[in-house]
């Protein structure tokens, strides 16, 4: 199998999903579609266990700029590809069941699969610009998925916020990539490591690093850009489970890891990446405990884990790197499970409020098992994967060269808060006597199987960590040049200080959990201060931009067509006169084109038509007279041997007159078109514009600055493009890219005009199928 | 609806519209060698659709014109991407056989012709959509005015 299939397969499956949903229903469609990513996982695991050379595939993209569509799958990429595809498969099953009965299910399947392809692309792509394309595609699909309920203003706002933050970061990343390519002369990420010396010495290194980090930090929700992630919880839960916990938010971490061999040896890297990660780790953990909504709680705890991962990569040593790889995998297992558990609870009871959920283990025993297993792993209770990752984490922190005690203390704090979160999310809703929230309808297999499967697999692997170590984690570390032998994935490390820290973490976490009622007051206080910081900054910034735009629009766009035309004509004439005045070459006032009787007659007709248009008392007559001017122009084209132009001009002129007459029929009758005072102004503007046009045409006829390109085109037209009509050959062959752009603009303009003419229809907050579909068809979603 | 119900216009339209249909395709196909092409052909077809709707407001196209221009974009894009898929540069003209059509003459088949068909569809869709939307609004507002008189 060629390597590009890992991206092509989900992309090809995506357009099939609407038919599949129609044919077998959304539950079965989800199960069938999940076969694609599961097959990918199987294929990836069957590849040699990472010891061999990386798989590569590449194809020339823009050879002139040295760009390639290059894919490269080594041990590192293989680990994350497996994670993304495996959880993706589960989410397709889960999503099909979760959204069963919703009319927008096909959209969910299509966009999620495009996202999956994009995410696999981010991981596997080796060329930097190619990576960037997938990177942006994940932002766009995330926007569409967060705004899935596009009739809900909260969802629209959250979608826009996520898009603006990650989109701005994406632009910064592009800048960083370009600088990196400039410095090293390489566009392949895997080739950068060989240039790490050149990189560090270059004066452009600092801006390059800062720009790349801006992209990474926005995508992976690092402080101070973390605020979009809790907002993105407006998405349906399957989306949150997939994009906003297991995959997309890890794109930043993945890129950071891929770039680390080239950059992590510099001082700046350690000084920025590790502290930002540590701060995010703590902020996320503290904010999480204060939440009452299950999904927001999980979102903040995801922020905390992302911070931990970034911090580990910031340390830059082999031990920390391997720990980060392992933690990323473990987190995918337990957080994916917990998100799906939260979604199922929400689906079954109709609430996600932690205060009203309890005693659910009786009605949903399997779900309780999945939740408990995930919570144990998240808390780091042996013998789970979480326990091993926490041991490694503490060892990594204790082995950094400086500030190790402070960092370890922070780690214990964040991890004990994670224990409390695990208890709140995974245990509390299922224990005790049934609370206010009752199960209204029992969840089907599609809502229970995926979390149970993920949790059970996590438990099983926890008992056999060496399997993971040998086949996934160690190859991941060694493929990027980190020695995997330093960190060992074993359940029992002996009686070490690390074990004592683990026990202390559990005890502290349990205490936090017991005392959580006490700091609900503090919670509100912190929430208030927190609201004053990045979120508020984002909103005031957005408001400022909108106000500036409104001011500028009000200033430039007066709303009067007459003024627009005047400004446009004066500006254009001014520029033309300035430009032509700079061309000093000699030219005579003698005409170079012959003027016969026919041409003279056309000019007379044209002059009379324009006089009639100016003097007309009715709009319709004025439009018809202007049409006469247009027809005369068409005849001039015909007379001087440009039949294509003439035909086009005739048709456009006819349709313009028809269009204007439709509009005029709508307008009220008037006595006079304009007052004599404005007419004098109009006459002046018209004269200036006419003079400028005449001058530019005259000079163009007489002054030759460059050799004309038309003879060459005419010559090549018949021999190379098999066409004798050179105008058409230029349009569809020589300059076809221009034409493609033009028809695209035309189509977009048509959408815009149609939307404007239908703008009286407002969004209503309704679940009504028909109106939603109608709105979507008008091209208005998410505006 | 007085404005739209003359007797001459429907009579003329009955004759002109079918001619316009044929003529638009004729213009499209001959474009590569003689004056014509997708843009011009599209405008002719659009004016035929508008003329039909002017005569009888019920006779609007029963397909989505925006979708038509979307299909046109895809056709144009496909003919641009096709050479690239087989390993040549984006937009390289690929030429196949030659066919003879009555009235038009010999036509060389190739991606540029395909591209021109895309242009034809986009221009038809966009021009007809804009005019028909305006026409529908004019007709309804003229009706309103007549009702209120």
Interface residues (C-beta under 8 A of the other chain):
Chain A: X643 X644 X647 X648 X651 X652 X654 X655 X658 X659 X662 X663 X665 X666 X720 X721 X722 X723 X724 X725 X727 X728 X729 X731 X732 X733 X736 X737 X739 X740 X743 X744 X746 X747 X749 X750 X751 X753 X754 X757 X777 X779
Chain B: X3 X27 X31 X32 X33 X34 X35 X36 X37 X38 X39 X40 X43 X44 X46 X47 X50 X64 X66 X69 X70 X72 X73 X76 X77 X80 X91 X93 X95 X108 X110 X112 X113 X115 X116 X118 X119 X122 X123 X125 X126 X127 X129 X130 X131 X133 X134 X135 X137 X138 X141 X142
